[in-house]
Amino acid sequence: MIRNSGFRKFMALLAFYSTEFSNYRAEFVIYLLGGSQPIIMLFIWVTLNNSGQLSGDYTSTHFVCYFLLIYAVRNCNAMWFPWAMDEEIRQGDLSFKLLRPVNPYWNYLAYQLADNVIRIPLMLPVLIGGFYVTSAYTELSPTHLPLALLSLLFGISIHFYSNFLMGTVSFWLERTRALEMMYYSMLILLGGAIVPLELFPDGLRQIVMFTPFPYLLGFPVDVAMGRLGGAELVRGFAMQAVWVLLIGLTGRALWRAGTKGYSGAGA
Amino acid sequence: MSQPADEPPCITVEGLRKVYRVHKRAAGFRNSIRSLFYRPMTEVEAVKGVDFSIQSGEIVGFLGPNGAGKTTTLKMLTGLMYPSSGKIQVLGYTPQKRDHDFLRRITLVMGQKQQLIWDLSAADAFALNKVIYDIPDAEYKSNLGVVTDMLGIGDVLNKPQRTLSLGERMKCELAAAMLHSPKVLFLDEPTIGMDINVQQNVRQFIADYRTEFNATVLLTSHYMADVTALADRILVIDGGEIVFEGRSDALVSRFSAAKRLKLQFGSAVDPVRLESYGEVKALKGLTAELDVERDAISVISSKLLNELPVVDIAIEEMPFEDVLAQLFDRSGDIR
């Protein structure tokens, strides 16, 4: 799919945006410290568990491990390029990208991944430190880690395509912030960032598992902790693939329609 | 610079139209509430079926008042915008397909828009463009040398954009847009906001670039000096239609019904009496400027010489700006 020169272009874009983002490393550190909602949830759930109010046989380290991983996965899913798309489309700066011999799609992918390139090395010491101090690594299932990484990649893809899709909506709506806010809330709520997926009431859980949100956050974490059986794994990966395709293709169709009607505002 | 007559034009435009659909909302709070629920759409025809062609190596000035359809036309020519109807060919390509081979051969510079990134240096952006435009090493090196020399930006290339002055930034923008040695340059207000020195610099750059690369240039500008200094030919668009196509001096003689008489008197003259000869544009001490109908110029001049204490008289074409301003005022009735 990517031609050789296409790949070179993509790597150049990735290097370019990584250079840009490396200017903001202090900001990244603040985000890492500030994006601590999973850490708060960690303490809440450990306290709940210790008070004996949870049915099921959970240890405190289970919740520590779960929320440390949620923290890590959320840091792989930054969310600022739909804002950039929204700005570009409304103000007409997209024009420059459209006039380059590289599809702007690769710009956005590079933009998303450049964030990971900068953020993950900063986040890893926090994660490893957390596991070391709490011994929560004992809850990880080493044999499942390769699969967990794969599901993380699928999750990042769903997130990227969702963002791209929301970005393209800017071709028709003048502001897409509300949409992004809604997506973000659903992601936190239904993705397993507040309540672990396996503690959802059964009926609700069955519905939630048809939405894309658990596959971005809770699912890779459950895989890494070896919580899922063979059938659940197969179903989960199948759902991830379906969502990648569905959201990806919709975004692509909207992008084509949008650029066709694009007027390059501001002149 | 000029091409044999049988070579196909670099740009041809036939029956080009663009219709926008916009929603109409009257001003005011009540209407803004209304518009939450009801948005009537109206169609605005920004470009109404224009035809023109431009030869390779030509510099054409594209003029018109605000909202005349200049930028819309430019956007369609670069492939940013789909025409509602009509045909465009640029270097044999259909722009709106945005074929990568086409995009490698053109550039668009919009003076009021920036593409370089605030916290990065021009050198970072240039290096990216080298890869994006598939510029071979040798060609990149030589182009970079030529362009930075012409613009005199060698010593600011490695500084972050935010530390540069406006003029330096705009020159870096221009350089970034030229590294792939485009054959066709679409320049939309390339000198807007620049001070006079930088404007002259950029003007010289465009002229040199055309000579060096035999490039075709379509240029819009509010600064008449840009156009009169650079353009071989001008196109005037107004109300979405081409109202003039030709050399700038031809525009002046065709559309200005009057010529301007510059008079020097030996003694004071009565302003009221002067008005009986033509439209008084200026009267200061012993000098005056008088606009007189083109047909009546010889009769009026000899009357003035006979009847007033004229010591010197000069007959001139109207200034280009004035003719354009008049043209835009009344282009409603010359269509």
Chai-1 contact restraints between the chains, C-beta under 6 A:
chainA,res_idxA,chainB,res_idxB,connection_type,confidence,min_distance_angstrom,max_distance_angstrom,comment,restraint_id
A,R8,B,V131,contact,1.0,0.0,6.0,A-B,restraint_1
A,K9,B,V131,contact,1.0,0.0,6.0,A-B,restraint_2
A,K9,B,I132,contact,1.0,0.0,6.0,A-B,restraint_3
A,A12,B,L128,contact,1.0,0.0,6.0,A-B,restraint_4
A,A12,B,V131,contact,1.0,0.0,6.0,A-B,restraint_5
A,F16,B,L128,contact,1.0,0.0,6.0,A-B,restraint_6
A,E20,B,I117,contact,1.0,0.0,6.0,A-B,restraint_7
A,E20,B,L120,contact,1.0,0.0,6.0,A-B,restraint_8
A,N23,B,D119,contact,1.0,0.0,6.0,A-B,restraint_9
A,S95,B,L80,contact,1.0,0.0,6.0,A-B,restraint_10
A,F96,B,Q115,contact,1.0,0.0,6.0,A-B,restraint_11
A,L98,B,L80,contact,1.0,0.0,6.0,A-B,restraint_12
A,L99,B,L103,contact,1.0,0.0,6.0,A-B,restraint_13
A,L99,B,L108,contact,1.0,0.0,6.0,A-B,restraint_14
A,R100,B,I132,contact,1.0,0.0,6.0,A-B,restraint_15
A,P101,B,H100,contact,1.0,0.0,6.0,A-B,restraint_16
A,P101,B,L103,contact,1.0,0.0,6.0,A-B,restraint_17
A,P101,B,R104,contact,1.0,0.0,6.0,A-B,restraint_18
A,V102,B,I132,contact,1.0,0.0,6.0,A-B,restraint_19
A,K260,B,Y82,contact,1.0,0.0,6.0,A-B,restraint_20
A,S263,B,M81,contact,1.0,0.0,6.0,A-B,restraint_21
A,G264,B,K75,contact,1.0,0.0,6.0,A-B,restraint_22
A,G264,B,L80,contact,1.0,0.0,6.0,A-B,restraint_23
A,A267,B,T71,contact,1.0,0.0,6.0,A-B,restraint_24
